[in-house]
Amino acid sequence: MTSIEQPERAEPIVRLEAVEKTYRMGPVTVNALRGISLRIDAGEYVSIMGPSGCGKSTLLNVLGCLDRPSAGKYFLGEDDVSQLEDRDLSTMRGARLGFIFQSYNLIQQLTVVENIEVPLFYQGCGEDEMRERAIELAKLVGLGERIQHKPFELSGGQQQRVAIARALVNDPLVVLADEPTGNLDSVSGVEILRVFDDLHSRGKTVILVTHDESVARRANRAVRLRDGLVDSDVRWPRN
C-alpha cells in the first residue's frame, strides 16, 4: 500500500500549556483562566469568542504580554515569555506583537504618519527609516493621501486603519485585535474586516477577540471560551 504524505503543519507561533490566571478582589478570588492549553500556528486567523466574563479579555492580555499567567506556560515563538522579567516582557511585546484596540488609542496631537511611527521610536529606529516604513503602511491601509491629517480629522474607520498600520509597523509575529469593529458603523466595519482578510492572505498571524458571530466567521478558526475554559475550538474553510 502506498502511503499518503501528510502536509507539514506550520510552526506554532503561540502555545499555551495549562495557563491559569487568578485575581484577588478584596476577599474574593476570581479564576479568570482555569487551565487553558492552546496552539496557534503561523499564518492562522483565529477568533476568540464567548459571553461576557468568560475570560476573553484576560486571555488577550496574556497573549499580548500585558499580563502574565498565575500558573502554566506561554510560549511566543520559541520563548517562554511567562518566565520573563517585566523589562524583558515589555521588549518582547514591542518587538513581536501588534495591538489593535476598539477605541483606536491614537495620540490626538500627532498626524497619521507620526502615530504609525510611535512603536518604531521605542525600538530606536532612525528618523528616515521610521518615516519610510510609516508611509508604506499608511498606503497599505488606504491612507496614503491622509498622512498629514490628525485623528480628529478622520472618520472612525480611517482611525482604525491608522491603528492597524501602527500595529504592523514593527512587522510583528502576531497581530492582536480587541473588538476592532465595535465602535464602527456596519459599512466601516466591513471595510476594516477586509483589511484583516488581506493581512491573513499575506501570511500574518491574526488573533481577534469579538462577541459578533459574523465577525468571527471571517476567521478560519473560532476558539470559544466559557467560565475560563476552552468550550470549543472549531476550524472551517474560508469562503
N, C-alpha and C positions, 0 to 999 in steps of 0.2 A: 504494500500500500504506500502510495506517495504522500509524504507529509506536506501539509499546507503551512507555509511560513506565516506567522502572525506579525502584523505590523508593529514596529517598535513603538513603545509608549514614550511620550515626551518626558523629559526630566522634570521632577517635581520642583516647583518654584516655592510653594507653600506646603508645609507639613506640620500638622498639629498632632501631638500624642497625649491623649488623656488630659487635655487642658481644662483647668478649673479656675474660676475667678470668684473670690468671695469678698464682699464688702461688709464693713461694720457700720451700722446706722444706729448710733446710741447703743441700746441693749440688744438690738436686733441684728442677726447675721443674715445677709442676703447672699444666696448661692446663685449668682448670675449665670455662670457657666459651670456645668456639672460633669465634666469629663468628656470633652469633645475631641474626637480624633477625625482628622480631615486631611485629604491630599488634593492639591490643585496643581495641575501640570502647566508647563509653559504654553502660552497661547490659548488657554481656556478663557471662556467668557461665562462667569458664574454669577447668578443672582442669589442673594441671601434674603429669605422671606420669613414671615412669622408674625403672630399677633403682638400687640404692644406688651412690653415686659418680658418677651421671650428670650432676650439676650442678644439681639441683632447688633445694637449699638456697642455693647460690651465686646462682642466678638470683633467688630470692626476696629475698635480701639486697640485690641490685642494685635490684630493683623497689621495695623498701621504703626505699631511700636509706640503708640501713645500711652499704653498701659502694659504691664507685664502680668503673666499668669501667676496665680497664687500657687498653682501646682501644675505639673506636666511640662512638656517641652514644645517650643515653637521654632521650627527651622525655616529660615528665609534663604532660599538657595541652599548652600551647604553650611550656613552658620546657625548655631543655636542661639538665637537672639534673646531667649528667655533668661539667659545667664549673663547678659551684658550689663556693665555698669551704665549709669544714666548718660554719661557723656558719650560713650560708645553707641548706646542705643539711639541717641539724637543724631549722631553721624550716620548711622545705618539708615535712619528714617529719611534724612536729607538726600542721601546718595541713591537709595534704591526704591523709594516709594513716591508715588504721586497722588495727591489728595484732591478730590472734588467734593465740595460741600453744597448742601441745599441752599444755603444763604450766600454763596459765592465767595465771601470773605476776601473781597478785593480792598485795596487801600485807596480810599476815595481821592486822595491828593495826587496820586500817580496816574500817568497815562496808561493806555493799554499795554504798550511795549514795555514800560517800566514795571508794571505789575507782573508781566510774564518773566521779567529778568530777576525778580526777587530771589528765587531759590538759587540761582547761579551766583548771586552776590555772596550768599552764605557759603558757597562752595569755593569761593576765592577766584572765580574766573575773571579774566581781563575784560575791560570795557568793550573792546571791539568784538570779542567772541560772544559776550553776553548779548550785544545788540544784534549781531548777525543771527544768532540762534533764536532770539525772541521774535524777530521779524519773520523768520522762516516759519515758526509755529503760528504766528498770527495769520499768515497766509494760508496755512494748512487748515485752520478752522474758519476760514472765510472772512477774516477781519483785516486783510492787507491794506484796505483803504481807510481803516479807522484807528491806526496805531497811535495817533496823537490825541485821540479822544480820551476823556476821563469817564469813569464808571457811570456817573450821573447823566452822561450824555448818551448812554446806551440803553437798549431795551433789556429786559430780563434775560431773554435768550442769548443776546450778544454778551452780556456779562458772564453768563455761564460758559460761553465759548472761550472767553478770556481765562476763566478758571481752568478749563480743560487744557488750554495751551500752557498755562503756568505749571500744571501737573505733569506735562510731558517734557518740559524744557530740559530736565536733567536726565532724560532717557531712562525712566525708572524700570525696574524689573516688573513691578506690579502697579496698576492704576486702581485706586480705591475710590468709589463714588458712594456718597451717602445721600439717598433720596435726591438725585441730581435734577429731577424734573418736578419736584414737589412744589416749587414756587412759580412754576411756569404755566401759561395757558396751553391748551391742547396742541395748537399749531407749533408753538416754540418747543414744547416737549418732544414732539415727533422729530423736529429738526435736530435736537440735541441727541436723541437716541440714534439717529442716523450717523452722527459723529462717532458714537460708541461702536456702531456696526463697522464703520470704516477702520477704527482703531483695531478691532478684533481681526478684520481682514488683513491688516498689516502685521499681524502676529503678536500684538500686545496682549498681555495677561490682564484681564479686567475683572474686578470683583465689585458688584453693585448691590447695595442694600436698598430694598424697596418693599412697600406694602402693596404695590399695584401689580396685579396678576398680568396685565397686558404688558407692563414694562419688563417684568421678569421673563416673559416669553421671548423677549428679544435675545436673551442669552441662550446658550446651548446646554445649560445645566442649572438646575434650581436646587439649592440646599434650604430646606425648611426647618426652622427651629421651633421648639416648644418647651417651655419650662427649663431652658438652659441646656437642652439636649438636641441632637440632630434627630428630627422626627422623620424626615425623608430626604433622599438625595437622588434626583431624577435627571437623566440626560435625555435630550431629544434632538432630532436633526433640525438644523436651521432651515427656515423657509427659503 
